[in-house]
Amino acid sequence: MTHTLIRNADHLVTMDAGRRVLRGADLRLRDGVVAEIGTGLPLDGAETLDASGCLVTPGLVNTHHHLFQTLTRAVPAAQDALLFGWLRALYPIWARMGPEHMRASARLGLAELALSGCTMSSDHLYLFPNGARLEDTIEAASEIGLRFHPTRGAMSIGESAGGLPPDSLVEREAAILADCERVVDAFHDPSDGAMVRVGLAPCSPFSVSRELMRDAAILAREKGVRLHTHLAENDEDVAYSLAQFGCRPGQYAEELGWTGDDVWHAHCVKLDGKEIDLFARTRTGVAHCPCSNCRLGSGIAPVRAMRDAGVPVGLGVDGSASNDAGDLVGEARTAMLLQRVARGADAMSAREALEVATLGGAGVLGRADCGALEVGRRADVAVWDLSGLDAAGSWDPVALLLAGPRRVRDLLVEGRRVVAGGQLATADAREVSAEANRLARGLANGE
């Protein structure tokens, strides 16, 4: 197998135990892993990639997304609503989607992530209208070439039973559990270097029953897969938990088996001190989605307090219907800025934000084989060109990454090129966009 030697990186961010940043470094990738790091490494028959004038980092990791939403960006009826009103405006549109929409939306969202430096993404697909299946998104990820953690989500409590979603979008719980078992058996790969790992992800406490939450946790542990859901996203979410369950979201999660190092929750904007301590004690992870939280007016998640307590935290772009974009560098910058707004200018550094976006995300997804550039880790690498106007004058290129280049120059996943010279290498970007626009117009026209 041809191997790759990335040569002469101006700065190479390792995210190793010492958080070293190397100058003038080379990086050898062989058989899907980092094989060697040093200076002046011999070619040994390698395909070379010149990184002069570039910053090299581990690939960024996205821990929360709804890829199906990429076809519903900036929908007028949902633009100025809080979470529950936003969902009610969008549910009828999503109900018209089918397998073609799911695949096209996932392709677009994953291509966008790749161009922002992302090498691994989770996805939370919790509705399956008109024959859509989880494999629609898995096929899209295989085409684009990203490492993928799809989760089989679900909604089972419709409006007629006191839930938020329309009855047309909910499923029978027995059918949900049966399909969860099917997709895990068919697609989950627990091995190091896996390109697909499946998780189980009932949508939220306000759209599924206690029984489904508990049964999903039992099934996930029987199968050895991870658990994911939304939790404590905003004040409405907490009020619902108090009114319906008589407890805060953290207690609800703990009672149903939804804490532990195999669980990660999205948002957690409204966790209180006791819940933060619970998550730290149990090593329960959090997907922090700062741009979506801003867009929906949900608030600023207590990330500084979480990190200080030892809660595993990664970044998530969330769906493009609540974010408008899938830009992980933008998420890292926003995460840093919001903690500074809430806690002061020293609350989070650019280097810490980059750590959350790489090593932190890999940890939340249970990927000890990813998230850093050190020998033996997977060959997931982002190369950022610092020779342009947006980087000129910088004294600290690592810090500049969060304000400078917004598109990666080269991206390698498992040592394979996904982005080359700033262009998508695995699919025709114009065709991806054209298909997405065609289907989005159809949804907008009521088709």
Beta strands, then each sheet from edge to edge (+ up, - down):
strand 1: 4-13
strand 2: 21-30
strand 3: 33-38
strand 4: 47-50
strand 5: 54-58
strand 6: 60-62
strand 7: 118-125
strand 8: 147-154
strand 9: 199-202
strand 10: 227-231
strand 11: 263-267
strand 12: 285-288
strand 13: 313-315
strand 14: 381-385
strand 15: 410-413
strand 16: 416-420
strand 17: 423-424
sheet 1: 3+ 2- 1+ 4+
sheet 2: 3+ 2- 1+ 5+ 14- 15+ 16- 17+
sheet 3: 6+ 7+ 8+ 9+
sheet 4: 10+ 11+ 12+ 13+
end
